[in-house]
Amino acid sequence: MPSPTYDLIMQAMMRRQQLLCMYRGHARAVCPIILGHTAGRERVLAFQFAGGASSGLPRGGQWKCFDVAEMSEVELREGRWHSGRSHSQPQYCVADVDLDVNPDSPYDPKRKPRR
């Protein structure tokens, strides 16, 4: 059974809403792109476009892998969707993909967003 945070992330993805959260001591603003599991843990690959990070956040944002169980104070908000400049690199964050916002996902997700 998915956690409440996992369900909230899925809702954000289906509606293309931004996600605000605390993660490892930093406030972050992200757009979740791929959601699923790795080794039994809920994970999300997201594009972080604002907020803090332990290694700093490059101008323009950065792809980040999040352990859903470590996310807190999760909120959805309306705003421009950010997904970086390219999806050309393979992702290794999520092994078993449940949802990918890319309707042409190469990861064979169990669910697909509406076009």
Rosetta blueprint (number, residue, H / E / L):
1 M L
2 P L
3 S L
4 P H
5 T H
6 Y H
7 D H
8 L H
9 I H
10 M H
11 Q H
12 A H
13 M H
14 M H
15 R H
16 R L
17 Q L
18 Q E
19 L E
20 L E
21 C E
22 M E
23 Y E
24 R L
25 G L
26 H E
27 A E
28 R E
29 A E
30 V E
31 C E
32 P E
33 I E
34 I E
35 L E
36 G E
37 H E
38 T E
39 A L
40 G L
41 R E
42 E E
43 R E
44 V E
45 L E
46 A E
47 F E
48 Q E
49 F E
50 A E
51 G E
52 G L
53 A L
54 S L
55 S L
56 G L
57 L L
58 P L
59 R L
60 G L
61 G L
62 Q E
63 W E
64 K E
65 C E
66 F E
67 D E
68 V H
69 A H
70 E H
71 M E
72 S E
73 E E
74 V E
75 E E
76 L E
77 R E
78 E L
79 G L
80 R L
81 W L
82 H L
83 S L
84 G L
85 R L
86 S L
87 H L
88 S L
89 Q L
90 P L
91 Q L
92 Y L
93 C L
94 V L
95 A L
96 D E
97 V E
98 D E
99 L E
100 D E
101 V L
102 N L
103 P L
104 D L
105 S L
106 P L
107 Y L
108 D L
109 P L
110 K L
111 R E
112 K L
113 P L
114 R L
115 R L
